[in-house]
Amino acid sequence: MFTENSYREMGISNEVFEFGEKILAGLETRFKEIDKTAEVNQLKVIRAMQKEKVSAACFYESTGYGYDDLGRDTLERVYATCFNTEDALVRPQITCGTHALALALSANLLPGDELLSPVGIPYDTLQGVIGIRSSPGSLAEYGVTYRQVDLLPDGGFDWDGIKNAINEKTKMVTIQRSKGYQTRESFSVEKIAKIIKFVKEIKPDIICMVDNCYGEFVESLEPSDFGADMIVGSLIKNLGGGLAPSGGYICGTRECIERCGYRLTAPGLGKEVGTNMGMMRQLYQGLFLAPTVVAGALKGAIFAANIYEKLGFKVVPNGKESRHDIIQAVELGTPDGVIAFCEGIQAAAPVDSFASPVPGDMPGYDSQVIMAAGAFVQGSSIELSADAPLREPYAVYFQGGITWYHAKLGILMSVQKMADKKLIDIEKIKNTEV
Ligand SMILES: *Cc1c(COP(=O)(O)O)cnc(C)c1O
C-alpha cells in the first residue's frame, strides 16, 4: 500500500506498521468522540473572537510601555470570554507555565496566609516556588505556609483530610489537573468541580486555583466553568496551538487577575503596561488552532496507550480510559527502554531529527531528566515530545503532536527503536492478536 511504502522510507518496518494499523482499526469510535469535542471547542473560540471583535488591527506590534495595546487587551478579553471568567492575563512576558503559576500564587498570597494542595504533591517545579524544596524567593521565604493532603491509596480524594486541613489561615487551594510526573490519574473537570464545591462550602472565600497545564480543550468545559477562581497554564502547551513562541495565561476573577497584573509588572501599573512584542497574530491564531491541535495530540496519546499496552507495558491512562489531559505515561521499567523510546520520538521529528537525546540535569527538577523534542518552538510540549525523569518506575511521559500523523509516526518510530534494541520481540508483535 502507498502509505506503507511511505512509512518504510521513514524506517518503519512492515511488522511495526501492520501492528499499528491493527491497533488503529479498533480506535475509530474514540477518535470520533475526540473530533466532536474539538468541534465544540472550535466554535467556542470563534464565538469568543467574534464577540470581542478581533480585527486585523489586533495583530499590530506595540513597543515600549505598550499603552492602549489593542491586540493585547482584546486577546485577554477573548481568553476571558472563551473560559467564562471575568478577566484574564495573557502575556508573552510570562515565560512558562511555572512562571504563570508562581505569579498567580505570589500575587494572591500574603505573609501569614496558607496554601493547601488537596491532591498531593504538586508538579516538580512548583515545589521550589512553594518552598517544599527550599529555593530563594519561594513563598515560604515570604511567610506563606503550605499544607498538603495526599490522595487516598485508591487514588480518591481524602475528604476528611481536606476538611481537617482547612483552617483560618487557608487562603488558597491549588489543584493540579494533570498528573505531571506522577502515575496518579489526571482529574476530570467534573472531579475538580467537586473539590471546588467542597472547599467553598467549608470556607466560601477560599481562592481555588487550578493548574490547567495540558488539560485545556481536552473536554468541552473547563474548571473555570465550575467556580475555579483562577485557571493557569502555558502557551507553549495546549492553548498556544503550536504557534505561540512564548507566554502564559491566567484566567479568573477580576480581583485575582488585577493582583496578578500588579505582580507581573508593578504595583500601580498592572495590566496597563506590557508590549505585545509583535506576537499577537501567533497568539490569536494559536488559540484558534488549539482545539484541533489538542485533538491530534489526544489521538496520539490513545494510540500510544493501546500500542504499549498490547506490548505488555503498564500505561497510564490505560487504552480504554477516558482522557483528561494530553499526557500518556508508559512505564518502560528500565533506563534503556526510556532512552530507546525517546530516541524514536526524536528520530521522527521535523527539526533536529539527527540529534540523540541524553539524560541531563534540569533546573527545577531533582533527578536527571531525558527529553526528546524536535520542536519548532524550543521546549514546546504541545509539539510531539517525550520526557522522563531517570528514576523508578522508569516511566516516560509522552505528549503532543501538532498533527495526528506526526504523532503516529513518532509512536511507530519509538516501537521500531525498541524492537531494534531487542527490548520488545518483533516476532511476537507480528503474531499479536488485537
Ligand atoms: C508543564 C507543567 C507545568 C509548568 O511547566 P513549564 O515547563 O514551566 O511550562 C506545571 N504544572 C504541570 C502539571 C505541567 O504539566
The ligand as a Gaussian input file, in Angstrom:
#p B3LYP/6-31G(d) Opt

LIG

0 1
 C        4.152000      21.783000      32.309000
 C        3.536000      21.879000      33.614000
 C        3.771000      22.969000      34.467000
 C        4.652000      24.113000      34.123000
 O        5.733000      23.807000      33.382000
 P        6.597000      24.806000      32.489000
 O        7.577000      23.874000      31.915000
 O        7.175000      25.797000      33.415000
 O        5.717000      25.429000      31.472000
 C        3.117000      22.974000      35.668000
 N        2.284000      22.002000      36.032000
 C        2.015000      20.963000      35.232000
 C        1.057000      19.900000      35.680000
 C        2.624000      20.875000      33.997000
 O        2.355000      19.840000      33.208000

